[in-house]
Amino acid sequence: MPMTLKQEVHTLVDALPDDSPQLAGLSESLRMSRALEEGFDDVKRGRTYDADVFLEKVRKQWPRKTSA
């Protein structure tokens, strides 16, 4: 019986060395995917800020430095 796509991917990932650049790329892609899903969930649940509120929070957190 042929392997499913999921099984093939699992086999390929298992064969990669721990320090493989491809594995690092996959890890980053998964991290980004999870972050996006969290963001979409926040929007669905109404956990958002208006742009003005967001900008004010950013400015308080990271004020601009003025030159001397």
N, CA, C and O atoms as a Maestro MAE file, in Angstrom:
{
 s_m_m2io_version
 :::
 2.0.0
}

f_m_ct {
 s_m_title
 :::
 protein
 m_atom[272] {
  # First column is atom index #
  i_m_mmod_type
  r_m_x_coord
  r_m_y_coord
  r_m_z_coord
  i_m_residue_number
  s_m_chain_name
  s_m_pdb_residue_name
  s_m_pdb_atom_name
  i_m_atomic_number
  :::
  1 25 0.854 -1.189 0.000 1 A "MET " " N  " 7
  2 3 0.000 0.000 0.000 1 A "MET " " CA " 6
  3 2 0.893 1.242 0.000 1 A "MET " " C  " 6
  4 15 1.801 1.339 0.826 1 A "MET " " O  " 8
  5 25 0.655 2.196 -0.910 2 A "PRO " " N  " 7
  6 3 1.506 3.395 -0.962 2 A "PRO " " CA " 6
  7 2 1.303 4.279 0.271 2 A "PRO " " C  " 6
  8 15 0.244 4.286 0.899 2 A "PRO " " O  " 8
  9 25 2.366 5.021 0.586 3 A "MET " " N  " 7
  10 3 2.295 5.939 1.729 3 A "MET " " CA " 6
  11 2 1.406 7.130 1.377 3 A "MET " " C  " 6
  12 15 1.325 7.545 0.221 3 A "MET " " O  " 8
  13 25 0.748 7.664 2.391 4 A "THR " " N  " 7
  14 3 -0.021 8.894 2.205 4 A "THR " " CA " 6
  15 2 0.956 10.067 2.147 4 A "THR " " C  " 6
  16 15 2.121 9.934 2.521 4 A "THR " " O  " 8
  17 25 0.480 11.192 1.683 5 A "LEU " " N  " 7
  18 3 1.317 12.391 1.641 5 A "LEU " " CA " 6
  19 2 1.831 12.724 3.034 5 A "LEU " " C  " 6
  20 15 2.999 13.075 3.204 5 A "LEU " " O  " 8
  21 25 0.961 12.614 4.024 6 A "LYS " " N  " 7
  22 3 1.352 12.902 5.406 6 A "LYS " " CA " 6
  23 2 2.486 11.976 5.850 6 A "LYS " " C  " 6
  24 15 3.437 12.424 6.489 6 A "LYS " " O  " 8
  25 25 2.390 10.699 5.518 7 A "GLN " " N  " 7
  26 3 3.444 9.751 5.885 7 A "GLN " " CA " 6
  27 2 4.752 10.078 5.165 7 A "GLN " " C  " 6
  28 15 5.829 9.997 5.755 7 A "GLN " " O  " 8
  29 25 4.651 10.450 3.884 8 A "GLU " " N  " 7
  30 3 5.853 10.809 3.125 8 A "GLU " " CA " 6
  31 2 6.536 12.026 3.728 8 A "GLU " " C  " 6
  32 15 7.757 12.041 3.886 8 A "GLU " " O  " 8
  33 25 5.756 13.045 4.066 9 A "VAL " " N  " 7
  34 3 6.316 14.254 4.668 9 A "VAL " " CA " 6
  35 2 6.969 13.913 5.998 9 A "VAL " " C  " 6
  36 15 8.063 14.391 6.297 9 A "VAL " " O  " 8
  37 25 6.311 13.101 6.786 10 A "HIS " " N  " 7
  38 3 6.852 12.692 8.088 10 A "HIS " " CA " 6
  39 2 8.187 11.971 7.897 10 A "HIS " " C  " 6
  40 15 9.139 12.225 8.634 10 A "HIS " " O  " 8
  41 25 8.259 11.084 6.924 11 A "THR " " N  " 7
  42 3 9.493 10.349 6.641 11 A "THR " " CA " 6
  43 2 10.606 11.303 6.215 11 A "THR " " C  " 6
  44 15 11.743 11.175 6.670 11 A "THR " " O  " 8
  45 25 10.283 12.254 5.347 12 A "LEU " " N  " 7
  46 3 11.284 13.220 4.890 12 A "LEU " " CA " 6
  47 2 11.802 14.075 6.042 12 A "LEU " " C  " 6
  48 15 13.008 14.290 6.159 12 A "LEU " " O  " 8
  49 25 10.911 14.559 6.884 13 A "VAL " " N  " 7
  50 3 11.319 15.402 8.012 13 A "VAL " " CA " 6
  51 2 12.160 14.597 8.991 13 A "VAL " " C  " 6
  52 15 13.162 15.095 9.504 13 A "VAL " " O  " 8
  53 25 11.764 13.366 9.252 14 A "ASP " " N  " 7
  54 3 12.541 12.517 10.160 14 A "ASP " " CA " 6
  55 2 13.960 12.285 9.646 14 A "ASP " " C  " 6
  56 15 14.882 12.096 10.439 14 A "ASP " " O  " 8
  57 25 14.139 12.296 8.329 15 A "ALA " " N  " 7
  58 3 15.455 12.048 7.743 15 A "ALA " " CA " 6
  59 2 16.362 13.273 7.772 15 A "ALA " " C  " 6
  60 15 17.570 13.145 7.572 15 A "ALA " " O  " 8
  61 25 15.809 14.449 8.014 16 A "LEU " " N  " 7
  62 3 16.625 15.668 8.028 16 A "LEU " " CA " 6
  63 2 17.464 15.743 9.301 16 A "LEU " " C  " 6
  64 15 16.985 15.391 10.379 16 A "LEU " " O  " 8
  65 25 18.713 16.200 9.184 17 A "PRO " " N  " 7
  66 3 19.505 16.427 10.397 17 A "PRO " " CA " 6
  67 2 18.911 17.589 11.200 17 A "PRO " " C  " 6
  68 15 18.243 18.462 10.646 17 A "PRO " " O  " 8
  69 25 19.164 17.583 12.506 18 A "ASP " " N  " 7
  70 3 18.597 18.615 13.379 18 A "ASP " " CA " 6
  71 2 19.007 20.028 12.983 18 A "ASP " " C  " 6
  72 15 18.264 20.978 13.226 18 A "ASP " " O  " 8
  73 25 20.179 20.176 12.375 19 A "ASP " " N  " 7
  74 3 20.661 21.510 12.005 19 A "ASP " " CA " 6
  75 2 20.394 21.841 10.530 19 A "ASP " " C  " 6
  76 15 21.025 22.739 9.971 19 A "ASP " " O  " 8
  77 25 19.481 21.132 9.917 20 A "SER " " N  " 7
  78 3 19.180 21.340 8.504 20 A "SER " " CA " 6
  79 2 18.510 22.696 8.274 20 A "SER " " C  " 6
  80 15 17.580 23.055 8.997 20 A "SER " " O  " 8
  81 25 18.974 23.453 7.272 21 A "PRO " " N  " 7
  82 3 18.318 24.725 6.945 21 A "PRO " " CA " 6
  83 2 16.852 24.520 6.536 21 A "PRO " " C  " 6
  84 15 16.002 25.367 6.811 21 A "PRO " " O  " 8
  85 25 16.565 23.395 5.879 22 A "GLN " " N  " 7
  86 3 15.183 23.122 5.490 22 A "GLN " " CA " 6
  87 2 14.298 22.948 6.719 22 A "GLN " " C  " 6
  88 15 13.150 23.393 6.733 22 A "GLN " " O  " 8
  89 25 14.836 22.299 7.751 23 A "LEU " " N  " 7
  90 3 14.074 22.105 8.980 23 A "LEU " " CA " 6
  91 2 13.835 23.451 9.668 23 A "LEU " " C  " 6
  92 15 12.755 23.699 10.204 23 A "LEU " " O  " 8
  93 25 14.841 24.306 9.649 24 A "ALA " " N  " 7
  94 3 14.686 25.645 10.226 24 A "ALA " " CA " 6
  95 2 13.624 26.436 9.460 24 A "ALA " " C  " 6
  96 15 12.829 27.157 10.064 24 A "ALA " " O  " 8
  97 25 13.610 26.305 8.151 25 A "GLY " " N  " 7
  98 3 12.605 26.987 7.337 25 A "GLY " " CA " 6
  99 2 11.201 26.487 7.633 25 A "GLY " " C  " 6
  100 15 10.259 27.274 7.725 25 A "GLY " " O  " 8
  101 25 11.068 25.179 7.780 26 A "LEU " " N  " 7
  102 3 9.765 24.611 8.140 26 A "LEU " " CA " 6
  103 2 9.312 25.108 9.505 26 A "LEU " " C  " 6
  104 15 8.140 25.428 9.704 26 A "LEU " " O  " 8
  105 25 10.244 25.168 10.431 27 A "SER " " N  " 7
  106 3 9.925 25.635 11.778 27 A "SER " " CA " 6
  107 2 9.425 27.075 11.739 27 A "SER " " C  " 6
  108 15 8.447 27.413 12.406 27 A "SER " " O  " 8
  109 25 10.088 27.913 10.968 28 A "GLU " " N  " 7
  110 3 9.675 29.316 10.846 28 A "GLU " " CA " 6
  111 2 8.305 29.422 10.182 28 A "GLU " " C  " 6
  112 15 7.475 30.234 10.590 28 A "GLU " " O  " 8
  113 25 8.071 28.608 9.168 29 A "SER " " N  " 7
  114 3 6.765 28.618 8.505 29 A "SER " " CA " 6
  115 2 5.652 28.212 9.464 29 A "SER " " C  " 6
  116 15 4.576 28.810 9.460 29 A "SER " " O  " 8
  117 25 5.906 27.200 10.282 30 A "LEU " " N  " 7
  118 3 4.919 26.771 11.267 30 A "LEU " " CA " 6
  119 2 4.667 27.854 12.304 30 A "LEU " " C  " 6
  120 15 3.525 28.083 12.705 30 A "LEU " " O  " 8
  121 25 5.736 28.523 12.740 31 A "ARG " " N  " 7
  122 3 5.589 29.600 13.720 31 A "ARG " " CA " 6
  123 2 4.720 30.718 13.152 31 A "ARG " " C  " 6
  124 15 3.829 31.229 13.830 31 A "ARG " " O  " 8
  125 25 4.984 31.089 11.916 32 A "MET " " N  " 7
  126 3 4.202 32.152 11.279 32 A "MET " " CA " 6
  127 2 2.745 31.729 11.096 32 A "MET " " C  " 6
  128 15 1.831 32.525 11.312 32 A "MET " " O  " 8
  129 25 2.535 30.484 10.702 33 A "SER " " N  " 7
  130 3 1.179 29.983 10.517 33 A "SER " " CA " 6
  131 2 0.398 30.033 11.823 33 A "SER " " C  " 6
  132 15 -0.767 30.432 11.840 33 A "SER " " O  " 8
  133 25 1.035 29.631 12.913 34 A "ARG " " N  " 7
  134 3 0.374 29.676 14.224 34 A "ARG " " CA " 6
  135 2 0.066 31.113 14.637 34 A "ARG " " C  " 6
  136 15 -1.008 31.392 15.169 34 A "ARG " " O  " 8
  137 25 0.998 32.013 14.395 35 A "ALA " " N  " 7
  138 3 0.786 33.422 14.753 35 A "ALA " " CA " 6
  139 2 -0.384 34.008 13.956 35 A "ALA " " C  " 6
  140 15 -1.199 34.753 14.500 35 A "ALA " " O  " 8
  141 25 -0.461 33.669 12.675 36 A "LEU " " N  " 7
  142 3 -1.572 34.154 11.855 36 A "LEU " " CA " 6
  143 2 -2.902 33.591 12.345 36 A "LEU " " C  " 6
  144 15 -3.897 34.312 12.415 36 A "LEU " " O  " 8
  145 25 -2.920 32.308 12.683 37 A "GLU " " N  " 7
  146 3 -4.149 31.704 13.200 37 A "GLU " " CA " 6
  147 2 -4.593 32.387 14.491 37 A "GLU " " C  " 6
  148 15 -5.784 32.622 14.693 37 A "GLU " " O  " 8
  149 25 -3.636 32.705 15.364 38 A "GLU " " N  " 7
  150 3 -3.971 33.427 16.600 38 A "GLU " " CA " 6
  151 2 -4.562 34.797 16.272 38 A "GLU " " C  " 6
  152 15 -5.530 35.230 16.897 38 A "GLU " " O  " 8
  153 25 -3.975 35.467 15.294 39 A "GLY " " N  " 7
  154 3 -4.481 36.777 14.884 39 A "GLY " " CA " 6
  155 2 -5.889 36.692 14.321 39 A "GLY " " C  " 6
  156 15 -6.741 37.519 14.648 39 A "GLY " " O  " 8
  157 25 -6.143 35.694 13.474 40 A "PHE " " N  " 7
  158 3 -7.484 35.508 12.923 40 A "PHE " " CA " 6
  159 2 -8.485 35.220 14.036 40 A "PHE " " C  " 6
  160 15 -9.613 35.712 14.005 40 A "PHE " " O  " 8
  161 25 -8.074 34.424 15.017 41 A "ASP " " N  " 7
  162 3 -8.943 34.123 16.150 41 A "ASP " " CA " 6
  163 2 -9.247 35.392 16.948 41 A "ASP " " C  " 6
  164 15 -10.382 35.603 17.376 41 A "ASP " " O  " 8
  165 25 -8.230 36.236 17.145 42 A "ASP " " N  " 7
  166 3 -8.449 37.507 17.845 42 A "ASP " " CA " 6
  167 2 -9.496 38.351 17.125 42 A "ASP " " C  " 6
  168 15 -10.379 38.929 17.759 42 A "ASP " " O  " 8
  169 25 -9.395 38.419 15.806 43 A "VAL " " N  " 7
  170 3 -10.355 39.211 15.027 43 A "VAL " " CA " 6
  171 2 -11.757 38.627 15.171 43 A "VAL " " C  " 6
  172 15 -12.718 39.366 15.385 43 A "VAL " " O  " 8
  173 25 -11.879 37.301 15.057 44 A "LYS " " N  " 7
  174 3 -13.195 36.658 15.195 44 A "LYS " " CA " 6
  175 2 -13.824 36.954 16.550 44 A "LYS " " C  " 6
  176 15 -15.040 37.114 16.649 44 A "LYS " " O  " 8
  177 25 -13.007 37.027 17.585 45 A "ARG " " N  " 7
  178 3 -13.513 37.222 18.942 45 A "ARG " " CA " 6
  179 2 -13.593 38.705 19.338 45 A "ARG " " C  " 6
  180 15 -13.938 39.037 20.472 45 A "ARG " " O  " 8
  181 25 -13.270 39.588 18.383 46 A "GLY " " N  " 7
  182 3 -13.387 41.016 18.655 46 A "GLY " " CA " 6
  183 2 -12.244 41.590 19.472 46 A "GLY " " C  " 6
  184 15 -12.360 42.691 20.010 46 A "GLY " " O  " 8
  185 25 -11.149 40.863 19.570 47 A "ARG " " N  " 7
  186 3 -9.990 41.355 20.329 47 A "ARG " " CA " 6
  187 2 -9.093 42.156 19.381 47 A "ARG " " C  " 6
  188 15 -8.010 41.719 18.993 47 A "ARG " " O  " 8
  189 25 -9.584 43.339 19.028 48 A "THR " " N  " 7
  190 3 -8.857 44.194 18.093 48 A "THR " " CA " 6
  191 2 -8.799 45.618 18.634 48 A "THR " " C  " 6
  192 15 -9.509 45.968 19.577 48 A "THR " " O  " 8
  193 25 -7.941 46.434 18.021 49 A "TYR " " N  " 7
  194 3 -7.824 47.853 18.350 49 A "TYR " " CA " 6
  195 2 -8.089 48.655 17.091 49 A "TYR " " C  " 6
  196 15 -7.773 48.216 15.985 49 A "TYR " " O  " 8
  197 25 -8.672 49.840 17.263 50 A "ASP " " N  " 7
  198 3 -8.726 50.791 16.158 50 A "ASP " " CA " 6
  199 2 -7.291 51.220 15.859 50 A "ASP " " C  " 6
  200 15 -6.422 51.141 16.727 50 A "ASP " " O  " 8
  201 25 -7.050 51.668 14.648 51 A "ALA " " N  " 7
  202 3 -5.702 52.070 14.251 51 A "ALA " " CA " 6
  203 2 -5.147 53.161 15.159 51 A "ALA " " C  " 6
  204 15 -3.970 53.120 15.518 51 A "ALA " " O  " 8
  205 25 -5.972 54.135 15.538 52 A "ASP " " N  " 7
  206 3 -5.506 55.227 16.401 52 A "ASP " " CA " 6
  207 2 -5.077 54.711 17.772 52 A "ASP " " C  " 6
  208 15 -4.066 55.155 18.316 52 A "ASP " " O  " 8
  209 25 -5.843 53.777 18.330 53 A "VAL " " N  " 7
  210 3 -5.505 53.198 19.633 53 A "VAL " " CA " 6
  211 2 -4.203 52.410 19.520 53 A "VAL " " C  " 6
  212 15 -3.336 52.497 20.389 53 A "VAL " " O  " 8
  213 25 -4.076 51.640 18.440 54 A "PHE " " N  " 7
  214 3 -2.858 50.869 18.219 54 A "PHE " " CA " 6
  215 2 -1.636 51.783 18.124 54 A "PHE " " C  " 6
  216 15 -0.616 51.530 18.765 54 A "PHE " " O  " 8
  217 25 -1.741 52.840 17.327 55 A "LEU " " N  " 7
  218 3 -0.613 53.759 17.165 55 A "LEU " " CA " 6
  219 2 -0.232 54.411 18.487 55 A "LEU " " C  " 6
  220 15 0.954 54.590 18.764 55 A "LEU " " O  " 8
  221 25 -1.206 54.766 19.299 56 A "GLU " " N  " 7
  222 3 -0.923 55.360 20.603 56 A "GLU " " CA " 6
  223 2 -0.180 54.365 21.496 56 A "GLU " " C  " 6
  224 15 0.768 54.738 22.187 56 A "GLU " " O  " 8
  225 25 -0.606 53.111 21.482 57 A "LYS " " N  " 7
  226 3 0.074 52.078 22.282 57 A "LYS " " CA " 6
  227 2 1.521 51.905 21.813 57 A "LYS " " C  " 6
  228 15 2.433 51.779 22.630 57 A "LYS " " O  " 8
  229 25 1.723 51.900 20.498 58 A "VAL " " N  " 7
  230 3 3.073 51.753 19.944 58 A "VAL " " CA " 6
  231 2 3.935 52.941 20.344 58 A "VAL " " C  " 6
  232 15 5.084 52.768 20.752 58 A "VAL " " O  " 8
  233 25 3.393 54.135 20.232 59 A "ARG " " N  " 7
  234 3 4.166 55.341 20.577 59 A "ARG " " CA " 6
  235 2 4.540 55.367 22.054 59 A "ARG " " C  " 6
  236 15 5.628 55.818 22.411 59 A "ARG " " O  " 8
  237 25 3.643 54.886 22.916 60 A "LYS " " N  " 7
  238 3 3.968 54.827 24.347 60 A "LYS " " CA " 6
  239 2 5.043 53.782 24.622 60 A "LYS " " C  " 6
  240 15 5.936 53.993 25.442 60 A "LYS " " O  " 8
  241 25 4.943 52.656 23.926 61 A "GLN " " N  " 7
  242 3 5.904 51.567 24.132 61 A "GLN " " CA " 6
  243 2 7.282 51.923 23.578 61 A "GLN " " C  " 6
  244 15 8.301 51.650 24.213 61 A "GLN " " O  " 8
  245 25 7.310 52.534 22.395 62 A "TRP " " N  " 7
  246 3 8.570 52.871 21.735 62 A "TRP " " CA " 6
  247 2 8.563 54.332 21.299 62 A "TRP " " C  " 6
  248 15 8.366 54.632 20.121 62 A "TRP " " O  " 8
  249 25 8.776 55.230 22.238 63 A "PRO " " N  " 7
  250 3 8.765 56.655 21.860 63 A "PRO " " CA " 6
  251 2 9.910 56.972 20.897 63 A "PRO " " C  " 6
  252 15 10.979 56.363 20.943 63 A "PRO " " O  " 8
  253 25 9.651 57.934 20.038 64 A "ARG " " N  " 7
  254 3 10.703 58.357 19.095 64 A "ARG " " CA " 6
  255 2 11.772 59.113 19.846 64 A "ARG " " C  " 6
  256 15 11.496 59.905 20.746 64 A "ARG " " O  " 8
  257 25 12.997 58.847 19.450 65 A "LYS " " N  " 7
  258 3 14.113 59.577 20.053 65 A "LYS " " CA " 6
  259 2 14.303 60.869 19.278 65 A "LYS " " C  " 6
  260 15 14.288 60.880 18.047 65 A "LYS " " O  " 8
  261 25 14.478 61.939 20.004 66 A "THR " " N  " 7
  262 3 14.723 63.219 19.348 66 A "THR " " CA " 6
  263 2 16.220 63.437 19.258 66 A "THR " " C  " 6
  264 15 16.968 63.062 20.162 66 A "THR " " O  " 8
  265 25 16.650 64.040 18.172 67 A "SER " " N  " 7
  266 3 18.084 64.303 18.021 67 A "SER " " CA " 6
  267 2 18.469 65.530 18.837 67 A "SER " " C  " 6
  268 15 17.670 66.447 19.027 67 A "SER " " O  " 8
  269 25 19.691 65.525 19.308 68 A "ALA " " N  " 7
  270 3 20.168 66.615 20.173 68 A "ALA " " CA " 6
  271 2 20.563 67.833 19.407 68 A "ALA " " C  " 6
  272 15 20.982 68.826 20.001 68 A "ALA " " O  " 8
  :::
 }
 m_bond[271] {
  # First column is bond index #
  i_m_from
  i_m_to
  i_m_order
  :::
  1 1 2 1
  2 2 3 1
  3 3 4 2
  4 3 5 1
  5 5 6 1
  6 6 7 1
  7 7 8 2
  8 7 9 1
  9 9 10 1
  10 10 11 1
  11 11 12 2
  12 11 13 1
  13 13 14 1
  14 14 15 1
  15 15 16 2
  16 15 17 1
  17 17 18 1
  18 18 19 1
  19 19 20 2
  20 19 21 1
  21 21 22 1
  22 22 23 1
  23 23 24 2
  24 23 25 1
  25 25 26 1
  26 26 27 1
  27 27 28 2
  28 27 29 1
  29 29 30 1
  30 30 31 1
  31 31 32 2
  32 31 33 1
  33 33 34 1
  34 34 35 1
  35 35 36 2
  36 35 37 1
  37 37 38 1
  38 38 39 1
  39 39 40 2
  40 39 41 1
  41 41 42 1
  42 42 43 1
  43 43 44 2
  44 43 45 1
  45 45 46 1
  46 46 47 1
  47 47 48 2
  48 47 49 1
  49 49 50 1
  50 50 51 1
  51 51 52 2
  52 51 53 1
  53 53 54 1
  54 54 55 1
  55 55 56 2
  56 55 57 1
  57 57 58 1
  58 58 59 1
  59 59 60 2
  60 59 61 1
  61 61 62 1
  62 62 63 1
  63 63 64 2
  64 63 65 1
  65 65 66 1
  66 66 67 1
  67 67 68 2
  68 67 69 1
  69 69 70 1
  70 70 71 1
  71 71 72 2
  72 71 73 1
  73 73 74 1
  74 74 75 1
  75 75 76 2
  76 75 77 1
  77 77 78 1
  78 78 79 1
  79 79 80 2
  80 79 81 1
  81 81 82 1
  82 82 83 1
  83 83 84 2
  84 83 85 1
  85 85 86 1
  86 86 87 1
  87 87 88 2
  88 87 89 1
  89 89 90 1
  90 90 91 1
  91 91 92 2
  92 91 93 1
  93 93 94 1
  94 94 95 1
  95 95 96 2
  96 95 97 1
  97 97 98 1
  98 98 99 1
  99 99 100 2
  100 99 101 1
  101 101 102 1
  102 102 103 1
  103 103 104 2
  104 103 105 1
  105 105 106 1
  106 106 107 1
  107 107 108 2
  108 107 109 1
  109 109 110 1
  110 110 111 1
  111 111 112 2
  112 111 113 1
  113 113 114 1
  114 114 115 1
  115 115 116 2
  116 115 117 1
  117 117 118 1
  118 118 119 1
  119 119 120 2
  120 119 121 1
  121 121 122 1
  122 122 123 1
  123 123 124 2
  124 123 125 1
  125 125 126 1
  126 126 127 1
  127 127 128 2
  128 127 129 1
  129 129 130 1
  130 130 131 1
  131 131 132 2
  132 131 133 1
  133 133 134 1
  134 134 135 1
  135 135 136 2
  136 135 137 1
  137 137 138 1
  138 138 139 1
  139 139 140 2
  140 139 141 1
  141 141 142 1
  142 142 143 1
  143 143 144 2
  144 143 145 1
  145 145 146 1
  146 146 147 1
  147 147 148 2
  148 147 149 1
  149 149 150 1
  150 150 151 1
  151 151 152 2
  152 151 153 1
  153 153 154 1
  154 154 155 1
  155 155 156 2
  156 155 157 1
  157 157 158 1
  158 158 159 1
  159 159 160 2
  160 159 161 1
  161 161 162 1
  162 162 163 1
  163 163 164 2
  164 163 165 1
  165 165 166 1
  166 166 167 1
  167 167 168 2
  168 167 169 1
  169 169 170 1
  170 170 171 1
  171 171 172 2
  172 171 173 1
  173 173 174 1
  174 174 175 1
  175 175 176 2
  176 175 177 1
  177 177 178 1
  178 178 179 1
  179 179 180 2
  180 179 181 1
  181 181 182 1
  182 182 183 1
  183 183 184 2
  184 183 185 1
  185 185 186 1
  186 186 187 1
  187 187 188 2
  188 187 189 1
  189 189 190 1
  190 190 191 1
  191 191 192 2
  192 191 193 1
  193 193 194 1
  194 194 195 1
  195 195 196 2
  196 195 197 1
  197 197 198 1
  198 198 199 1
  199 199 200 2
  200 199 201 1
  201 201 202 1
  202 202 203 1
  203 203 204 2
  204 203 205 1
  205 205 206 1
  206 206 207 1
  207 207 208 2
  208 207 209 1
  209 209 210 1
  210 210 211 1
  211 211 212 2
  212 211 213 1
  213 213 214 1
  214 214 215 1
  215 215 216 2
  216 215 217 1
  217 217 218 1
  218 218 219 1
  219 219 220 2
  220 219 221 1
  221 221 222 1
  222 222 223 1
  223 223 224 2
  224 223 225 1
  225 225 226 1
  226 226 227 1
  227 227 228 2
  228 227 229 1
  229 229 230 1
  230 230 231 1
  231 231 232 2
  232 231 233 1
  233 233 234 1
  234 234 235 1
  235 235 236 2
  236 235 237 1
  237 237 238 1
  238 238 239 1
  239 239 240 2
  240 239 241 1
  241 241 242 1
  242 242 243 1
  243 243 244 2
  244 243 245 1
  245 245 246 1
  246 246 247 1
  247 247 248 2
  248 247 249 1
  249 249 250 1
  250 250 251 1
  251 251 252 2
  252 251 253 1
  253 253 254 1
  254 254 255 1
  255 255 256 2
  256 255 257 1
  257 257 258 1
  258 258 259 1
  259 259 260 2
  260 259 261 1
  261 261 262 1
  262 262 263 1
  263 263 264 2
  264 263 265 1
  265 265 266 1
  266 266 267 1
  267 267 268 2
  268 267 269 1
  269 269 270 1
  270 270 271 1
  271 271 272 2
  :::
 }
}
